[in-house]
Amino acid sequence: MLVDNEKTQTEIHVRKIQRPRDYQQICIYKDVNPLEWEDWRWQLKHRISTKEELSQVIKLTPEEEKGIEKATGRLSMAITPYWATLIDPDDPSCPLRRQAVPTSAESIASAHEMIDPLAEDRDSPAPHLVHRYPDRVLLLATDHCGMYCRHCTRRRLVGEHPQEPEQENNPVSKFDAAIEYIKSNKKIRDVLISGGDPFMLEDEAIENLLQKIRSISHVEFLRIGTRVPVTIPQRITEKLVNTLKKYSPVWLSIHFNHPKEITRRCKIACDMLSDAGIPLGSQTVLLKGINDRPYLMKKLMHELVKIRVRPYYIYQCDPVKGTQHFRTPVATGINIIEKLRGHTSGYAIPTYVIDGPGGGGKIPVGPNYVLSQAKGKYVLRNYKGKIYTYLE
């Protein structure tokens, strides 16, 4: 019965994953020509940031109206026109709508929530740099994103605010101290560039930063964390792809949360990157009511593999202030991995992790397959629950 029910839920969900609305069906975009629509700068300039604009796209609920009114300052609302076409205008539980539209629940903070749950500010030896693991550093290249996700861990930093454009797009001076720190520490072999979203920088600024990091002899591994192929795929241009290819190998970690995000336009962006030899991985945040069902997560992982994106991590939603309504029990994540392992390809199975609050780093969590162990003997169970003994 459970299997049949799971199949039925999958079929119902797949039917709901329809093609996006044509943008010209939305009144505020009816006169936009295709060249403008495909211009990522136009998409940024015309992001939805007010209740009045959004009410022309979806039917707002009282909770959403209150949430938008309170979402001021750092993590204010900003939704790209492209993303707006993916939102169900009539369903407040739409998984893409819930990720983008503030609700009044954001103003409720639980006792265990923190402003900086990962203690990144504590582990920052230079401006814009976080050094937690011995051989890896995190470089925060910008505090801007194409769209501001309501579950954002860095909501203390990320968002729209006045800033000098020259500083934002001039890594030469902005990151001098961070670059010097990396140069001086020869144990650092891996640099992750994140933010915000690094692809909000202009191509020249991205190249400048990549060039400086690549010139450091002991840096072997270069990664970029982004959500751009999902929220504003128009940003993946031929010029950007060629820039990344020039400093190969550069790996991309892309933030995907739901199968509905993998549209034809998103696939084009990912194909451009993959065809240029850029390895792609996915990072997913486990979100209550959005992707916390095993059949949904399996569908997402299958869709990712189909577009050549390797599932990498599923994160337990961090205890950042104002995100309690997104968090699931840890048991939910463990159950998802249980329903993936042995039931689908190994390439489609990510690692479920909790980022230890207070700066503990990523801690893998999953089902227990080792039932007991003694000297030279392990008693194991497989995905079907059958017991096996391994003798050393």
N, C-alpha and C positions, 0 to 999 in steps of 0.2 A: 504493500500500500504506500509506503513512504517513497519508494522508487517511482511509482505511478504518479503520485502527487508532485514529486519533484519535476517529472517530465511535463506534467500539465502546467506547472508554474513557469517552466522554461518556455513552453510554447506560447503562453499568454504574454510573457515578457517580450519575446522576440517579435510578436505581432505589434507590440507597442513601440518598438524601435523603428520608427518610420523615417522616411527621408525628411530633412529639415524643411521648414517652410521656405518658399522662395522669398527673398528679402523684399521683393516688390509687392508682396501680399501684405506687408506691414506698412501702415499708412505713412509713418515718418520716413520710410525709405523708398517710397514708390517712384520718386523721380531721380533716384541715384543711378548713374550709368555704371556698367560693368567694370570699366577701367578704374573708377573711383572705388568701387567695392573691393577690388583686388589690391588696392594700395594700402599697405599696412599702416602708413602714417595717417591716412584718412580714417581707418578703423580706430586708431588711437584718439584722434581728434574728436571723433563723434561717439565716444563711449557714453553710455547712459549713466548719469550721475545724480539725477533728481527724480523725485516721486512723480512729477508731472510727465517727464519723458517716459518713464517706465509704464505709467498707466496707459500709454498709447500702444504698448506691446502686450501687456498681460493685465488680467483683472486682479488687482491687488486685494489682499486680505487685510483686515485691521491689524493683525500681528506684523505683517510686512510693512504697512504704513508707519507703524510705531518704530519698527526697526530701522527704517530708512531715515526717519527724523533723528534718531539717536546715533546713527552711524556717521559721526562727524570726526574731523581730525585725521589721524593717521590712516586707519583702515576704513575710509569712506567707501561708498559704493561706486564701482566703475565696471560696467559691463560692455564688452565690445558688441557692435552691431551683429557681427558674425555669430557670437554666442547667443544673442537675443533670438536668432532664428531657430535655435535648437530648443528653446524653452517652451514647455506646454503652457499656453496662455490661460488655461482654465483650471489647471491642476496644481494646487499649492504644494503637493507632495512630489511633484516632478523632480527627479534627482539632480538635474542641471539647474533648475530654478533654485533649489535649496542651497546649492553651493555658491550661488551668485547674489541672491537677494537677501539682505539683512532681515532679521526678525527680532521681535522684542526679547526673545530668549537670550540674545547676546548680552543683554544687560544684567543677566543673572550669573553670579560667580559662586562656584562651590568652594567649600573650605580647603580643598586640596589643590585648587588651581593657582597658577603662578603667572607673573608677567613674563619671566624668562625661564621656562621650565627646564631648558637644556643647559642652563648656566653658561651660555655662550659669551656673555659679557665678562664673566669671571675668567674665562680661558682665552682672553684676547691679549696677546703680547704686543700687538701693534694695531693701529686703526684699520678697520675692515678685515681683520684676520682673526680666525679662531684656530687654536692649536690644542687638540685634545689627545689624539692618538700619536704615538711616537713618530711615525713616518708619513703622516698626512696632515694637511692643513685645509681649512675652508676659507676661501676669499670671497667676501661679500661685495660684489662688484657694483651693486646699485640697490636702492630701496624702492624701485618702481616695478610694477608688473603690468601686463596687458589687461588683466582682470584681477580683482581682489577677492580671493576665495575666503569664504566666511569662516573656514576652519584653520586659517593661517597660523602657524606656530610663531612666526616673527611679526605678529601684529603690533608689537612694541616699536618696530623699526619701519615696517613696510607701509606704503601709502602715498597719497598725493599731498605734497606740501611745497611751499616756495623753495626753490633751489636755483642757483646759478647754472644755466645750461653749460657754460664753459667748464665748470668744475665737474658736472655730471658726465661729460663726454671727453674728459681729459685725464685718462689714467696715468699719464706721465708723471704728474705731480701728486694726484690723489692717492696713489698706491705706492709712493716711493718707500715709505717706512715698511710696508708689508713685503715688498720685493726685496728690500735689503735684509729683512729678517729671514726670508726663505733662502737667500744667498748664503747667509752666515750659518745656517743650520744644515749641515750636510746629511743629516738623517732623513730629511724631508725628500721623499721620492714621488709623492702623489699630491697634486693640487686640484681641489674641487672648486670651481668658480660657480658661485650661486648668488643669491640676493634675497629679496626681489628676483627679478629675472634678467640675467646678463644680456639677453637678446633685446632688451629695451635700449641698450646702447647702440649708437650708430656703428656701421661696419668698420669705420676707421678706428674707432675707439676699441672695438673688440680685437681688431688685428694688432693694435698697439700693445694691448694687454697680453695677448697670446705670444707675441714676439718677445716680450720681456721675460715671460715665464719660460718659454722654450730655450732662451739663451742661457738658462741656469743649468749647468752640466749634470747635476745630480738629480734633477727632476725628470723622472722616467714616464710618469703617468699623468695625463691631463684630462680632466672631466669638466663638463658643464651641466649644471642642473637647470632645467627649463620647463615651462608649461606652454610655451608659445605655439608649438605645433597643434595644441589642443584648443587654446583660447583665441589665438589669432594666427592661424596657419599661413596667412598672407605674408607674414614676416620672414618665412623661409624662402628667400630669394636666391637666384642663381649666384649673385655676387656674394651673399653670406655663405652659401655652401662652398664656393671656391675659396673663400677666406679660411674656413675651417679645414678644408682639404689641404691647404698650403702648409698647415702646421700639424698635419697628421703624424701620429695617431691622436685624435681628439675623440673622446667618448661622450655621448650624451645620455643623461638620465632624465627621462620625460615623465611628468606627473600626469598619470591617467587614473580616473576614479570610477568610470562607468562606461559600459559598452556604447551607450548613446553618443559618447564623445568621439567615437571613431567613425567619422563621416567620410564621405568621398573626398572632401577637401582636405581633411586631416591626413588621409592616406596619401594624397599627392605630396604633401609636405614631407611625410616620412619616407616616401619613395625617393624623393630628391636627395635626402640625406643618406639613405642606404646605398643608393646607386653611386654615390660619391665615395663609398667605402667607409662611412662614418658609423661605427657600432652604436646601436640604440638599445637602451634598457628602460624599463618602466619602474616607477615608484608609485605606490598606491596607498592612500590613507584609508583605513577602515572607518566608515562613517555610518552611524545608526540611521536606518531608514533609507539609505542611499545605495550601499553595496554590501550590506551585512548578511546577505543570504548566500549560501554556498553555490546555488545555481547561477546567481548573478555574477559572482566572482569568477566562476569557471567560464562563463560566457565572455567576460572581459579578458581573461587570460588567453582564451582561444582566439579572440579577435586580434589581440596584440601579436601573437605568434604569426597570424596570417599576414600582418603588415610588417613583419621582420623586426619586431620590437620584443626583446627578451625580458619576460617578467623577472624582476630583481627583488624588490622588497614589498611587503605589505606592512605598513606602520600602524601600530596602535595610536589612535589620535592622542596627541600630547595634551597634558593637563594645563593648557594655556587659558587664561581668564576669558570667560564668555563662550566657551565651547562645550560645556557640559552636555548640551542637547545633542551633540554629535557623537559622544563617546559610547562605545559598546562595552559589555563585560569582556575581559580577556578570554573567557571561555568561548566567546563567539569566534574570535580569530583562530583559536586552536581547532575548533570544529570545522572551520573552513579548510584549513590545511588537511585535516583528517579526510575531508570529502574530496580533496584534490589528489593527495598522494595515493598512487595505485589506480586512480580512476581517470587519469589523463596523462599525457606525455610529460616526462620529467622536465623538458624545456619549458613547459607551461606552469611550473610550480615555483612560486617565489618563496622567499624566506620571510616568515612572520616575525617582526621584531618589536620590542618595546625600547624606546630611547630612554634610558634610565634617568628619571627626574633628578635634577641636581648635577647633571654632567656625567652620568654613568656610561654614556655611549650606547650603541645599539646592542641589545641583548636578545639573542634568538629564543623564541618560545614556540613550542609545538607539541604534538601528541607524543606520549611516551611509548616507544616501541621496545625498550629494554625492560623486561618484566623482572629479571633478577640476574645477578652475576656472582660468580664465585671464581676461585683460582682456575683459570683456563676454561671456564664455562660461562656462556651467555644464553639466557633464555629470552627469546624474542617473539614478538607477534608481528604478523604482516597486516596489510591493509584490510584483509577479510576477517581478522581476529583469530586466525589460526596460529598455533604455537609451534615454534621451531627452536631447536637447540644447536648452538654453534660451539664446537670444541676447538680450542687453540692447540 
